[in-house]
Amino acid sequence: MTAKQETTIEMHCESCGMVTNDQGEYCQYCVDENGQLRPYEEVFAKMERWLARVEPTLSHEQIAQKTKNYMATMPEWRGRDET
């Protein structure tokens, strides 16, 4: 006898990588009140603030570089020209 296994596909925000729980392409933090994707600069600033809380020993320059490198891997921002 085999147990029935439930298959769950975890969806991730294409802007920041956060789990979206079937909310669409983007998480609640990457969209505005109308459901539109926030500009790169706004998402970048939110990601920097999050990283500063998670890794408080990093300098601002290290946080900015790590955030830039990470966001460059996200589908929404991949291939984006430098600002």
C-alpha positions in Angstrom: 0.0 0.0 0.0 1.4 3.5 -0.9 0.5 6.7 0.8 -1.0 9.4 -1.4 1.4 12.3 -1.6 0.2 15.9 -2.0 2.2 17.9 -4.5 2.7 21.5 -3.7 4.4 23.8 -6.1 6.0 26.8 -4.3 5.8 30.0 -6.3 8.3 32.8 -5.9 8.2 36.5 -6.6 9.9 37.3 -9.9 11.2 40.5 -8.4 12.6 39.5 -5.0 12.3 35.7 -4.7 9.9 35.7 -1.8 7.4 32.9 -1.7 4.1 34.2 -3.1 1.6 31.5 -2.2 -0.1 31.7 -5.6 -0.6 35.5 -5.4 0.7 35.9 -8.9 4.1 36.9 -10.3 5.0 39.2 -7.5 4.8 39.3 -3.7 2.9 41.9 -1.7 6.1 43.9 -1.0 7.0 44.3 -4.7 3.6 45.7 -5.9 1.8 48.9 -5.1 -1.8 49.3 -3.9 -3.0 48.7 -7.5 -1.1 45.5 -7.9 1.5 47.1 -10.2 5.2 46.2 -9.9 7.1 48.9 -8.0 10.0 50.6 -9.8 13.4 48.9 -9.5 14.7 51.6 -7.2 11.9 51.1 -4.7 12.3 47.3 -4.6 16.1 47.8 -4.3 15.7 50.1 -1.3 13.4 47.6 0.4 15.8 44.7 -0.3 18.7 46.8 1.2 16.7 47.5 4.3 15.9 43.8 4.7 19.5 42.8 4.2 20.7 45.4 6.7 18.4 43.8 9.3 19.5 40.3 8.4 23.3 41.0 8.3 23.8 44.1 10.5 27.6 43.8 10.4 27.8 44.6 6.7 28.7 48.1 5.5 26.3 50.1 3.4 28.6 49.5 0.4 28.5 45.7 1.0 24.7 45.7 1.4 24.3 47.7 -1.8 26.6 45.3 -3.8 25.0 42.1 -2.4 21.5 43.5 -3.2 22.5 44.5 -6.7 24.1 41.0 -7.3 21.0 39.2 -5.9 18.4 41.3 -7.8 20.4 40.7 -11.1 19.4 37.0 -10.7 15.7 37.7 -10.4 13.6 37.1 -13.6 12.1 40.6 -13.5 15.4 42.4 -13.3 17.8 40.0 -15.1 19.6 41.8 -17.9 18.6 45.2 -16.6 20.9 48.1 -17.6 22.8 49.7 -14.7 21.3 52.8 -13.1 
